[in-house]
Amino acid sequence: MEIVNFFERLAGKWFSQRTTHYLARKESRAGQSNLQIDFLGPDSSEVKQLANDHSPLCGLRIEQDSRMSGDTQNVKSSSLVVVLADNDAERGALRISQGSGVVLTGEFALENEVLIIRTPSANGDAEERLWFVTPNLRMRTSVVKVDDEVQLTSFCSEIRMGVARPAK
């Protein structure tokens, strides 16, 4: 499967149920999110701008509305992810804008239909894995390391919303 096809499959409205483990604090929390993910073609002005003189393959606009257990207010965020063209259809670079002017550069690999995204930061690295169980059910895990020590792990199960039931 090519990366553009995988990103196209991510588009839609999703409900996410998440468990996050904060290893240093020995604490776990559950949370829920509503995600709206829009697929953007390489000619989209948003994609071209974030690609910053690189050749983009596609992009995703992600709107997230989340709440963790124990919190009284939802947290809303938006981000833009752009896949940059590379000679290898299953590996390459990403540019990620998190809406606050911060642009991260990461890398992706598509291995056995599992998307792996690695994003380095000043203190450490984040690795996220995402795969489909069915076209309307996907799983996502993440691991955040700081100074080569795992600080946070999470697991999400995500269901596509608003899909018509198959005819009997």
C-alpha positions in Angstrom: 0.0 0.0 0.0 1.3 3.4 -0.9 1.5 6.1 1.8 -1.0 8.4 0.0 -3.6 5.6 0.0 -3.0 5.1 3.7 -3.5 8.8 4.5 -6.7 8.9 2.4 -8.1 6.1 4.6 -7.4 8.2 7.7 -9.9 10.9 6.6 -13.2 11.1 8.4 -14.8 11.7 11.7 -13.4 9.4 14.4 -14.3 8.7 18.1 -11.1 7.8 20.1 -10.9 6.0 23.4 -7.5 6.3 25.0 -5.5 5.0 28.0 -2.3 6.9 28.8 0.3 5.6 31.2 2.7 8.2 32.8 5.5 5.9 33.9 7.5 8.4 36.0 4.4 9.3 38.1 3.1 5.7 38.1 -0.3 7.0 37.0 -2.8 6.0 34.3 -5.6 8.1 32.9 -8.4 7.4 30.4 -9.6 9.8 27.9 -11.9 10.3 24.9 -11.6 12.4 21.7 -13.5 13.4 18.7 -11.3 13.7 15.7 -12.1 15.3 12.4 -9.5 14.4 9.8 -9.5 16.0 6.3 -7.4 14.6 3.5 -5.6 17.4 1.5 -4.1 16.9 -1.9 -0.6 18.1 -2.9 -2.0 21.3 -4.5 -3.8 22.5 -1.3 -2.4 25.9 -0.3 -2.0 24.7 3.3 0.0 21.7 2.2 2.2 23.8 -0.2 2.9 26.4 2.5 3.9 23.8 5.2 6.0 21.8 2.6 8.3 24.8 2.4 10.0 24.3 -0.9 9.8 20.5 -0.7 7.5 18.5 -3.0 4.4 17.3 -1.0 2.5 14.1 -1.7 -0.5 14.9 0.5 -1.6 16.3 3.9 -4.0 15.9 6.7 -5.8 18.6 8.6 -6.7 17.2 12.1 -9.2 18.9 14.5 -9.3 17.3 18.0 -11.7 17.8 20.9 -10.5 15.7 23.9 -11.1 15.2 27.6 -9.1 13.1 30.0 -10.7 11.6 33.1 -10.7 14.0 36.0 -10.5 17.1 33.8 -13.4 19.5 33.8 -12.8 21.0 30.4 -12.2 19.7 26.9 -9.0 20.5 25.2 -9.3 21.5 21.5 -6.4 21.4 19.1 -5.6 21.4 15.4 -2.6 20.3 13.4 -1.5 19.9 9.9 0.6 17.0 8.7 2.3 17.0 5.3 3.9 14.0 3.7 6.9 15.0 1.6 7.8 13.3 -1.6 10.6 10.8 -1.6 12.0 8.1 -3.9 10.7 5.4 -1.5 6.9 5.1 -1.4 6.9 3.5 2.0 9.4 5.8 3.9 10.0 9.5 4.0 9.7 12.7 5.9 6.8 14.6 7.4 6.3 18.2 8.5 3.9 18.7 11.3 2.4 22.1 12.4 0.6 22.1 15.7 -1.2 25.4 15.2 1.0 27.4 17.6 3.6 28.2 15.0 5.8 25.2 16.0 6.7 23.1 13.0 8.2 19.6 13.7 10.0 17.4 11.2 9.5 13.7 11.5 9.8 10.6 9.5 7.4 7.8 8.6 7.6 4.2 7.5 4.8 2.0 6.3 5.6 -1.6 7.3 3.1 -4.4 6.9 0.3 -1.9 6.7 1.3 -0.2 10.0 2.2 3.5 9.8 5.1 4.3 12.1 5.8 8.0 12.8 8.9 9.2 14.7 9.1 12.7 15.8 12.3 13.9 17.5 12.2 16.8 20.0 14.8 18.7 22.0 14.5 16.3 24.9 13.6 13.0 23.3 11.5 11.2 20.7 7.9 10.2 20.2 7.0 7.1 18.2 3.4 6.5 17.1 2.1 3.3 15.4 -1.3 3.3 13.6 -3.1 0.4 11.8 -6.5 -0.6 10.6 -8.3 -3.6 12.0 -11.2 -3.0 9.6 -11.9 0.1 7.4 -13.8 1.7 10.3 -11.7 0.6 13.3 -8.1 1.5 13.8 -5.6 1.2 16.7 -2.9 3.6 17.7 -0.1 3.4 20.2 2.5 5.9 21.2 5.7 5.9 23.2 7.4 9.1 24.4 11.1 8.9 25.5 13.0 11.7 27.2 16.8 11.2 27.5 16.3 7.6 26.2 13.9 6.8 29.1 10.3 5.9 28.4 8.1 8.5 30.1 4.7 8.0 28.6 2.8 5.3 26.7 -0.7 5.3 25.3 -3.1 3.0 23.5 -6.1 4.3 21.5 -9.0 2.4 19.8 -10.7 4.6 17.2 -14.1 4.1 15.5 -15.1 5.9 12.3 -18.4 7.7 13.0 -21.3 8.4 10.6 -20.8 5.3 8.4 -23.9 3.7 7.0 -24.5 0.1 8.0 -24.0 -2.5 5.2 -27.1 -3.7 3.4 -28.3 -7.2 4.5 
